[in-house]
Amino acid sequence: MDINQISEFITNHWALFVSLAVILVLLIGGEIQRLAGGAKHIDSQEATRLINHNDAVMIDIRDDGQFRSGHILNAINMPKDKLDAEVGKLKNDKPVIAYCRTGQQSAGFCSRLRKKGFQEVYNLKGGIMAWQNANLPITKK
C-alpha cells in the first residue's frame, strides 16, 4: 500500500477518517487530563486498605437520591456542584477517596480537591459499580 492509495482512501472515506481523528483526540485528551489531574486512581482493594489503615474519608459525589439508594459505609455525600460550600467538612490531613457511579466524574472532583490544598486524593476506579462488583458492602442508612 503506497501513499497514493492511502490518500485516495482518505478522500473517498473522509467521514470515517474524521470520525477516527475525533475519537483519537478524545481518548488522548482524556488520558492527558487524567494524568494532569494529580489524583491517583485506586481499586476497591486499595481503597479498603486506606480506609482500614489510614482512616481515609470516602466522598460520594452523586446526587442525594443516588446516595440514599446505596453508598459506601461512612461516606460523606458531597455532590460535585457543592464542593466549595462543603469542603470545610473535610480534614486536610487524611486521605480522601472520591467516587461516583463509574469513576469518571469523580476524577474531575479529585482535581478540584487537589487545587484546594488536599495532598492525598484518590479516585475510586470504576466507582461504586466496581465496589459492588467486588462484593464489598454498601448501606442505605
PyMOL CGO cylinders between C-alpha atoms (Angstrom):
from pymol import cmd
from pymol.cgo import CYLINDER

trace = [
    CYLINDER, 0.00, 0.00, 0.00, 1.59, 3.27, -1.05, 0.3, 1, 1, 1, 1, 1, 1,
    CYLINDER, 1.59, 3.27, -1.05, 0.85, 6.87, -0.16, 0.3, 1, 1, 1, 1, 1, 1,
    CYLINDER, 0.85, 6.87, -0.16, -1.41, 7.37, -3.19, 0.3, 1, 1, 1, 1, 1, 1,
    CYLINDER, -1.41, 7.37, -3.19, -3.70, 4.57, -2.06, 0.3, 1, 1, 1, 1, 1, 1,
    CYLINDER, -3.70, 4.57, -2.06, -3.84, 5.97, 1.46, 0.3, 1, 1, 1, 1, 1, 1,
    CYLINDER, -3.84, 5.97, 1.46, -4.70, 9.47, 0.23, 0.3, 1, 1, 1, 1, 1, 1,
    CYLINDER, -4.70, 9.47, 0.23, -7.32, 8.01, -2.13, 0.3, 1, 1, 1, 1, 1, 1,
    CYLINDER, -7.32, 8.01, -2.13, -8.86, 6.05, 0.76, 0.3, 1, 1, 1, 1, 1, 1,
    CYLINDER, -8.86, 6.05, 0.76, -8.95, 9.17, 2.94, 0.3, 1, 1, 1, 1, 1, 1,
    CYLINDER, -8.95, 9.17, 2.94, -10.54, 11.18, 0.11, 0.3, 1, 1, 1, 1, 1, 1,
    CYLINDER, -10.54, 11.18, 0.11, -13.17, 8.53, -0.59, 0.3, 1, 1, 1, 1, 1, 1,
    CYLINDER, -13.17, 8.53, -0.59, -13.94, 7.89, 3.09, 0.3, 1, 1, 1, 1, 1, 1,
    CYLINDER, -13.94, 7.89, 3.09, -13.37, 11.28, 4.64, 0.3, 1, 1, 1, 1, 1, 1,
    CYLINDER, -13.37, 11.28, 4.64, -16.23, 10.89, 7.15, 0.3, 1, 1, 1, 1, 1, 1,
    CYLINDER, -16.23, 10.89, 7.15, -14.65, 7.72, 8.57, 0.3, 1, 1, 1, 1, 1, 1,
    CYLINDER, -14.65, 7.72, 8.57, -11.27, 9.40, 8.74, 0.3, 1, 1, 1, 1, 1, 1,
    CYLINDER, -11.27, 9.40, 8.74, -12.67, 12.45, 10.54, 0.3, 1, 1, 1, 1, 1, 1,
    CYLINDER, -12.67, 12.45, 10.54, -14.51, 10.16, 12.99, 0.3, 1, 1, 1, 1, 1, 1,
    CYLINDER, -14.51, 10.16, 12.99, -11.29, 8.28, 13.69, 0.3, 1, 1, 1, 1, 1, 1,
    CYLINDER, -11.29, 8.28, 13.69, -9.42, 11.55, 14.27, 0.3, 1, 1, 1, 1, 1, 1,
    CYLINDER, -9.42, 11.55, 14.27, -12.10, 12.82, 16.69, 0.3, 1, 1, 1, 1, 1, 1,
    CYLINDER, -12.10, 12.82, 16.69, -12.09, 9.57, 18.67, 0.3, 1, 1, 1, 1, 1, 1,
    CYLINDER, -12.09, 9.57, 18.67, -8.29, 9.60, 18.92, 0.3, 1, 1, 1, 1, 1, 1,
    CYLINDER, -8.29, 9.60, 18.92, -8.27, 13.22, 20.11, 0.3, 1, 1, 1, 1, 1, 1,
    CYLINDER, -8.27, 13.22, 20.11, -10.90, 12.46, 22.76, 0.3, 1, 1, 1, 1, 1, 1,
    CYLINDER, -10.90, 12.46, 22.76, -9.04, 9.39, 24.00, 0.3, 1, 1, 1, 1, 1, 1,
    CYLINDER, -9.04, 9.39, 24.00, -5.68, 11.13, 24.15, 0.3, 1, 1, 1, 1, 1, 1,
    CYLINDER, -5.68, 11.13, 24.15, -7.20, 14.28, 25.71, 0.3, 1, 1, 1, 1, 1, 1,
    CYLINDER, -7.20, 14.28, 25.71, -8.97, 12.24, 28.39, 0.3, 1, 1, 1, 1, 1, 1,
    CYLINDER, -8.97, 12.24, 28.39, -5.78, 10.41, 29.27, 0.3, 1, 1, 1, 1, 1, 1,
    CYLINDER, -5.78, 10.41, 29.27, -3.80, 13.66, 29.46, 0.3, 1, 1, 1, 1, 1, 1,
    CYLINDER, -3.80, 13.66, 29.46, -6.49, 15.19, 31.69, 0.3, 1, 1, 1, 1, 1, 1,
    CYLINDER, -6.49, 15.19, 31.69, -6.45, 12.12, 33.95, 0.3, 1, 1, 1, 1, 1, 1,
    CYLINDER, -6.45, 12.12, 33.95, -2.67, 12.24, 34.31, 0.3, 1, 1, 1, 1, 1, 1,
    CYLINDER, -2.67, 12.24, 34.31, -2.52, 16.01, 34.79, 0.3, 1, 1, 1, 1, 1, 1,
    CYLINDER, -2.52, 16.01, 34.79, -5.28, 15.97, 37.40, 0.3, 1, 1, 1, 1, 1, 1,
    CYLINDER, -5.28, 15.97, 37.40, -2.94, 14.68, 40.04, 0.3, 1, 1, 1, 1, 1, 1,
    CYLINDER, -2.94, 14.68, 40.04, -5.37, 12.21, 41.56, 0.3, 1, 1, 1, 1, 1, 1,
    CYLINDER, -5.37, 12.21, 41.56, -4.25, 8.65, 41.91, 0.3, 1, 1, 1, 1, 1, 1,
    CYLINDER, -4.25, 8.65, 41.91, -6.69, 6.01, 40.68, 0.3, 1, 1, 1, 1, 1, 1,
    CYLINDER, -6.69, 6.01, 40.68, -7.08, 3.12, 43.09, 0.3, 1, 1, 1, 1, 1, 1,
    CYLINDER, -7.08, 3.12, 43.09, -9.14, -0.04, 43.02, 0.3, 1, 1, 1, 1, 1, 1,
    CYLINDER, -9.14, -0.04, 43.02, -11.59, -1.23, 45.67, 0.3, 1, 1, 1, 1, 1, 1,
    CYLINDER, -11.59, -1.23, 45.67, -8.97, -3.35, 47.43, 0.3, 1, 1, 1, 1, 1, 1,
    CYLINDER, -8.97, -3.35, 47.43, -6.56, -0.44, 47.82, 0.3, 1, 1, 1, 1, 1, 1,
    CYLINDER, -6.56, -0.44, 47.82, -9.42, 1.81, 48.95, 0.3, 1, 1, 1, 1, 1, 1,
    CYLINDER, -9.42, 1.81, 48.95, -10.34, -0.70, 51.65, 0.3, 1, 1, 1, 1, 1, 1,
    CYLINDER, -10.34, -0.70, 51.65, -6.74, -0.76, 52.82, 0.3, 1, 1, 1, 1, 1, 1,
    CYLINDER, -6.74, -0.76, 52.82, -6.64, 3.05, 53.03, 0.3, 1, 1, 1, 1, 1, 1,
    CYLINDER, -6.64, 3.05, 53.03, -9.92, 3.13, 54.96, 0.3, 1, 1, 1, 1, 1, 1,
    CYLINDER, -9.92, 3.13, 54.96, -8.78, 0.48, 57.45, 0.3, 1, 1, 1, 1, 1, 1,
    CYLINDER, -8.78, 0.48, 57.45, -5.17, 1.58, 57.97, 0.3, 1, 1, 1, 1, 1, 1,
    CYLINDER, -5.17, 1.58, 57.97, -5.10, 5.32, 57.20, 0.3, 1, 1, 1, 1, 1, 1,
    CYLINDER, -5.10, 5.32, 57.20, -8.63, 6.36, 58.23, 0.3, 1, 1, 1, 1, 1, 1,
    CYLINDER, -8.63, 6.36, 58.23, -9.38, 7.56, 54.69, 0.3, 1, 1, 1, 1, 1, 1,
    CYLINDER, -9.38, 7.56, 54.69, -12.52, 9.61, 54.12, 0.3, 1, 1, 1, 1, 1, 1,
    CYLINDER, -12.52, 9.61, 54.12, -14.90, 8.41, 51.39, 0.3, 1, 1, 1, 1, 1, 1,
    CYLINDER, -14.90, 8.41, 51.39, -16.74, 11.11, 49.43, 0.3, 1, 1, 1, 1, 1, 1,
    CYLINDER, -16.74, 11.11, 49.43, -19.73, 10.17, 47.29, 0.3, 1, 1, 1, 1, 1, 1,
    CYLINDER, -19.73, 10.17, 47.29, -20.21, 12.91, 44.68, 0.3, 1, 1, 1, 1, 1, 1,
    CYLINDER, -20.21, 12.91, 44.68, -23.51, 11.57, 43.34, 0.3, 1, 1, 1, 1, 1, 1,
    CYLINDER, -23.51, 11.57, 43.34, -26.74, 13.45, 43.99, 0.3, 1, 1, 1, 1, 1, 1,
    CYLINDER, -26.74, 13.45, 43.99, -28.72, 12.89, 47.18, 0.3, 1, 1, 1, 1, 1, 1,
    CYLINDER, -28.72, 12.89, 47.18, -31.19, 10.43, 45.65, 0.3, 1, 1, 1, 1, 1, 1,
    CYLINDER, -31.19, 10.43, 45.65, -28.43, 8.19, 44.30, 0.3, 1, 1, 1, 1, 1, 1,
    CYLINDER, -28.43, 8.19, 44.30, -26.60, 8.41, 47.62, 0.3, 1, 1, 1, 1, 1, 1,
    CYLINDER, -26.60, 8.41, 47.62, -29.71, 7.28, 49.53, 0.3, 1, 1, 1, 1, 1, 1,
    CYLINDER, -29.71, 7.28, 49.53, -30.17, 4.33, 47.16, 0.3, 1, 1, 1, 1, 1, 1,
    CYLINDER, -30.17, 4.33, 47.16, -26.86, 2.88, 48.39, 0.3, 1, 1, 1, 1, 1, 1,
    CYLINDER, -26.86, 2.88, 48.39, -23.41, 4.15, 49.31, 0.3, 1, 1, 1, 1, 1, 1,
    CYLINDER, -23.41, 4.15, 49.31, -20.17, 3.01, 50.92, 0.3, 1, 1, 1, 1, 1, 1,
    CYLINDER, -20.17, 3.01, 50.92, -20.36, 2.87, 54.72, 0.3, 1, 1, 1, 1, 1, 1,
    CYLINDER, -20.36, 2.87, 54.72, -19.46, 6.20, 56.42, 0.3, 1, 1, 1, 1, 1, 1,
    CYLINDER, -19.46, 6.20, 56.42, -19.18, 8.02, 53.07, 0.3, 1, 1, 1, 1, 1, 1,
    CYLINDER, -19.18, 8.02, 53.07, -19.90, 11.73, 53.03, 0.3, 1, 1, 1, 1, 1, 1,
    CYLINDER, -19.90, 11.73, 53.03, -22.35, 12.85, 50.36, 0.3, 1, 1, 1, 1, 1, 1,
    CYLINDER, -22.35, 12.85, 50.36, -20.86, 15.88, 48.65, 0.3, 1, 1, 1, 1, 1, 1,
    CYLINDER, -20.86, 15.88, 48.65, -22.38, 16.40, 45.20, 0.3, 1, 1, 1, 1, 1, 1,
    CYLINDER, -22.38, 16.40, 45.20, -19.77, 17.73, 42.82, 0.3, 1, 1, 1, 1, 1, 1,
    CYLINDER, -19.77, 17.73, 42.82, -21.50, 21.11, 42.45, 0.3, 1, 1, 1, 1, 1, 1,
    CYLINDER, -21.50, 21.11, 42.45, -21.39, 21.71, 46.24, 0.3, 1, 1, 1, 1, 1, 1,
    CYLINDER, -21.39, 21.71, 46.24, -17.65, 21.24, 46.78, 0.3, 1, 1, 1, 1, 1, 1,
    CYLINDER, -17.65, 21.24, 46.78, -16.97, 24.89, 47.57, 0.3, 1, 1, 1, 1, 1, 1,
    CYLINDER, -16.97, 24.89, 47.57, -19.74, 25.09, 50.18, 0.3, 1, 1, 1, 1, 1, 1,
    CYLINDER, -19.74, 25.09, 50.18, -18.95, 21.78, 51.91, 0.3, 1, 1, 1, 1, 1, 1,
    CYLINDER, -18.95, 21.78, 51.91, -15.16, 21.43, 51.65, 0.3, 1, 1, 1, 1, 1, 1,
    CYLINDER, -15.16, 21.43, 51.65, -14.90, 22.63, 55.28, 0.3, 1, 1, 1, 1, 1, 1,
    CYLINDER, -14.90, 22.63, 55.28, -16.28, 19.23, 56.40, 0.3, 1, 1, 1, 1, 1, 1,
    CYLINDER, -16.28, 19.23, 56.40, -13.04, 17.59, 55.33, 0.3, 1, 1, 1, 1, 1, 1,
    CYLINDER, -13.04, 17.59, 55.33, -9.76, 17.47, 57.17, 0.3, 1, 1, 1, 1, 1, 1,
    CYLINDER, -9.76, 17.47, 57.17, -6.75, 18.20, 55.02, 0.3, 1, 1, 1, 1, 1, 1,
    CYLINDER, -6.75, 18.20, 55.02, -4.54, 15.67, 56.84, 0.3, 1, 1, 1, 1, 1, 1,
    CYLINDER, -4.54, 15.67, 56.84, -6.48, 12.49, 55.99, 0.3, 1, 1, 1, 1, 1, 1,
    CYLINDER, -6.48, 12.49, 55.99, -6.54, 10.63, 52.69, 0.3, 1, 1, 1, 1, 1, 1,
    CYLINDER, -6.54, 10.63, 52.69, -9.65, 11.37, 50.63, 0.3, 1, 1, 1, 1, 1, 1,
    CYLINDER, -9.65, 11.37, 50.63, -11.20, 8.86, 48.24, 0.3, 1, 1, 1, 1, 1, 1,
    CYLINDER, -11.20, 8.86, 48.24, -13.85, 10.23, 45.91, 0.3, 1, 1, 1, 1, 1, 1,
    CYLINDER, -13.85, 10.23, 45.91, -16.26, 8.12, 43.91, 0.3, 1, 1, 1, 1, 1, 1,
    CYLINDER, -16.26, 8.12, 43.91, -19.28, 8.40, 41.67, 0.3, 1, 1, 1, 1, 1, 1,
    CYLINDER, -19.28, 8.40, 41.67, -21.18, 5.73, 39.78, 0.3, 1, 1, 1, 1, 1, 1,
    CYLINDER, -21.18, 5.73, 39.78, -18.36, 4.74, 37.40, 0.3, 1, 1, 1, 1, 1, 1,
    CYLINDER, -18.36, 4.74, 37.40, -15.32, 6.77, 38.48, 0.3, 1, 1, 1, 1, 1, 1,
    CYLINDER, -15.32, 6.77, 38.48, -15.39, 9.18, 35.55, 0.3, 1, 1, 1, 1, 1, 1,
    CYLINDER, -15.39, 9.18, 35.55, -16.88, 12.29, 37.18, 0.3, 1, 1, 1, 1, 1, 1,
    CYLINDER, -16.88, 12.29, 37.18, -15.07, 11.80, 40.47, 0.3, 1, 1, 1, 1, 1, 1,
    CYLINDER, -15.07, 11.80, 40.47, -11.72, 12.15, 38.68, 0.3, 1, 1, 1, 1, 1, 1,
    CYLINDER, -11.72, 12.15, 38.68, -12.50, 15.82, 37.96, 0.3, 1, 1, 1, 1, 1, 1,
    CYLINDER, -12.50, 15.82, 37.96, -13.71, 16.27, 41.54, 0.3, 1, 1, 1, 1, 1, 1,
    CYLINDER, -13.71, 16.27, 41.54, -10.34, 14.94, 42.75, 0.3, 1, 1, 1, 1, 1, 1,
    CYLINDER, -10.34, 14.94, 42.75, -8.54, 17.56, 40.66, 0.3, 1, 1, 1, 1, 1, 1,
    CYLINDER, -8.54, 17.56, 40.66, -10.63, 20.28, 42.29, 0.3, 1, 1, 1, 1, 1, 1,
    CYLINDER, -10.63, 20.28, 42.29, -9.78, 18.92, 45.76, 0.3, 1, 1, 1, 1, 1, 1,
    CYLINDER, -9.78, 18.92, 45.76, -6.07, 19.00, 44.90, 0.3, 1, 1, 1, 1, 1, 1,
    CYLINDER, -6.07, 19.00, 44.90, -6.41, 22.65, 43.86, 0.3, 1, 1, 1, 1, 1, 1,
    CYLINDER, -6.41, 22.65, 43.86, -7.97, 23.36, 47.27, 0.3, 1, 1, 1, 1, 1, 1,
    CYLINDER, -7.97, 23.36, 47.27, -4.85, 22.06, 49.01, 0.3, 1, 1, 1, 1, 1, 1,
    CYLINDER, -4.85, 22.06, 49.01, -5.64, 18.41, 49.70, 0.3, 1, 1, 1, 1, 1, 1,
    CYLINDER, -5.64, 18.41, 49.70, -2.49, 16.36, 49.28, 0.3, 1, 1, 1, 1, 1, 1,
    CYLINDER, -2.49, 16.36, 49.28, -3.63, 12.75, 49.45, 0.3, 1, 1, 1, 1, 1, 1,
    CYLINDER, -3.63, 12.75, 49.45, -6.54, 12.48, 47.00, 0.3, 1, 1, 1, 1, 1, 1,
    CYLINDER, -6.54, 12.48, 47.00, -7.64, 9.27, 45.31, 0.3, 1, 1, 1, 1, 1, 1,
    CYLINDER, -7.64, 9.27, 45.31, -10.28, 8.38, 42.74, 0.3, 1, 1, 1, 1, 1, 1,
    CYLINDER, -10.28, 8.38, 42.74, -12.05, 5.04, 43.13, 0.3, 1, 1, 1, 1, 1, 1,
    CYLINDER, -12.05, 5.04, 43.13, -11.51, 3.30, 39.79, 0.3, 1, 1, 1, 1, 1, 1,
    CYLINDER, -11.51, 3.30, 39.79, -14.87, 2.08, 38.48, 0.3, 1, 1, 1, 1, 1, 1,
    CYLINDER, -14.87, 2.08, 38.48, -16.80, 3.98, 41.15, 0.3, 1, 1, 1, 1, 1, 1,
    CYLINDER, -16.80, 3.98, 41.15, -19.46, 2.36, 43.28, 0.3, 1, 1, 1, 1, 1, 1,
    CYLINDER, -19.46, 2.36, 43.28, -20.17, -0.12, 40.50, 0.3, 1, 1, 1, 1, 1, 1,
    CYLINDER, -20.17, -0.12, 40.50, -16.67, -1.59, 40.88, 0.3, 1, 1, 1, 1, 1, 1,
    CYLINDER, -16.67, -1.59, 40.88, -17.11, -1.58, 44.65, 0.3, 1, 1, 1, 1, 1, 1,
    CYLINDER, -17.11, -1.58, 44.65, -20.33, -3.61, 44.32, 0.3, 1, 1, 1, 1, 1, 1,
    CYLINDER, -20.33, -3.61, 44.32, -18.78, -5.93, 41.71, 0.3, 1, 1, 1, 1, 1, 1,
    CYLINDER, -18.78, -5.93, 41.71, -16.03, -6.69, 44.25, 0.3, 1, 1, 1, 1, 1, 1,
    CYLINDER, -16.03, -6.69, 44.25, -18.85, -7.79, 46.63, 0.3, 1, 1, 1, 1, 1, 1,
    CYLINDER, -18.85, -7.79, 46.63, -17.98, -5.08, 49.12, 0.3, 1, 1, 1, 1, 1, 1,
    CYLINDER, -17.98, -5.08, 49.12, -20.78, -3.78, 51.35, 0.3, 1, 1, 1, 1, 1, 1,
    CYLINDER, -20.78, -3.78, 51.35, -22.93, -0.73, 50.77, 0.3, 1, 1, 1, 1, 1, 1,
    CYLINDER, -22.93, -0.73, 50.77, -25.50, 0.79, 53.07, 0.3, 1, 1, 1, 1, 1, 1,
    CYLINDER, -25.50, 0.79, 53.07, -28.70, 2.81, 52.69, 0.3, 1, 1, 1, 1, 1, 1,
    CYLINDER, -28.70, 2.81, 52.69, -28.52, 4.42, 56.16, 0.3, 1, 1, 1, 1, 1, 1,
]
cmd.load_cgo(trace, "trace")
